Amino acid sequence: MGQQLYQAQPTYDQPLTIKGQTATVWYRFFSALYQGQPSAAEVAIVVGISPFSYLAPTRGNVLINGGTVSAVQITRAVTTLTGLTSGFFPLSNGDVLTVTFSGLPTMTWYPS
């Protein structure tokens, strides 16, 4: 299965309604605002060679598990070595998560 594209929120050119019903992308957007539900489903990240970097498309979390990970760092204004090698890593739009490994880990994006 290929990597899916994630759309953080509706764009200005997407209609609010389609045939008298709220468009799905807008429904998910409003649900996330008012009910705390995620605006999109989780997405498997296709992990490349080490060190692998992932650019967060919006606010969310990356789950890293399995493999043999030696370092995880997050870059925003500065680079921070997390000290952890697995688990959930919260990211903001534009953050870069870099994973160094010798055995391929599984990574999943969970948009907020």
C-alpha positions in Angstrom: 0.0 0.0 0.0 1.5 3.4 -1.0 1.7 6.4 1.3 -1.6 8.3 1.5 -1.7 12.1 1.3 -3.0 13.8 4.3 -5.0 17.0 4.1 -4.9 18.9 7.4 -7.9 21.1 6.6 -10.2 22.1 3.7 -8.8 24.6 1.2 -10.5 27.8 0.2 -11.8 26.3 -3.1 -13.6 23.3 -1.5 -17.3 23.8 -1.3 -18.9 23.7 2.2 -21.8 21.6 0.9 -22.4 19.1 -1.9 -25.9 18.3 -2.9 -27.3 19.9 0.3 -25.0 18.0 2.6 -21.8 19.1 4.4 -18.8 18.0 2.4 -16.8 15.3 4.1 -13.6 17.3 4.4 -15.5 20.2 6.1 -17.4 17.8 8.4 -14.1 16.3 9.6 -12.7 19.8 10.1 -15.6 21.0 12.2 -15.8 17.7 14.1 -12.2 18.1 15.1 -12.8 21.7 16.3 -15.9 21.0 18.3 -15.7 17.4 19.3 -12.0 16.8 19.6 -12.1 14.1 16.9 -9.2 13.7 14.5 -9.7 15.3 11.1 -8.2 12.4 9.3 -7.3 8.7 9.9 -3.7 7.6 10.8 -1.3 7.1 7.9 1.5 4.6 7.6 4.8 6.4 6.9 7.0 4.8 4.3 10.4 4.7 6.1 13.5 5.3 3.9 17.1 4.8 4.6 18.7 5.8 8.0 18.8 8.5 9.1 15.2 9.0 8.0 13.5 12.5 8.3 9.7 13.1 8.4 8.3 16.6 7.9 5.1 17.1 9.8 2.3 18.4 7.5 0.3 19.7 10.5 0.1 19.2 14.2 0.0 15.6 15.2 2.0 12.6 16.6 4.3 10.0 15.1 4.3 6.6 16.6 7.6 4.8 16.3 7.8 1.1 17.3 9.9 -1.9 16.4 13.1 -2.0 14.6 16.5 -1.1 16.1 16.4 2.7 16.7 19.4 4.4 18.2 18.3 8.1 18.1 15.2 10.2 17.6 15.5 14.0 17.2 13.1 16.8 16.6 14.0 19.9 14.7 12.0 23.1 15.0 14.1 26.2 15.6 16.8 24.0 17.1 17.5 20.3 17.0 16.6 18.4 20.2 17.7 14.8 20.8 14.7 13.2 22.6 16.6 10.5 24.5 13.8 8.1 23.5 13.8 5.4 20.7 10.1 4.5 20.5 6.7 5.8 21.4 4.6 8.8 20.5 6.4 12.0 19.4 4.2 15.2 19.3 5.0 17.5 16.4 3.8 20.9 15.2 3.4 21.9 11.5 6.8 22.0 9.9 8.7 20.1 12.6 11.1 17.5 11.3 11.5 14.2 13.1 14.7 12.4 12.3 15.1 8.7 13.2 18.5 6.9 13.1 18.2 3.1 13.0 20.0 -0.1 12.0 16.7 -2.2 11.9 13.7 -0.7 10.1 11.1 0.7 12.5 7.4 1.1 11.9 6.2 4.7 11.8 2.6 6.0 11.8 1.3 9.6 11.5 -1.6 10.5 13.7 -2.9 14.0 12.8 -4.4 16.1 15.5 
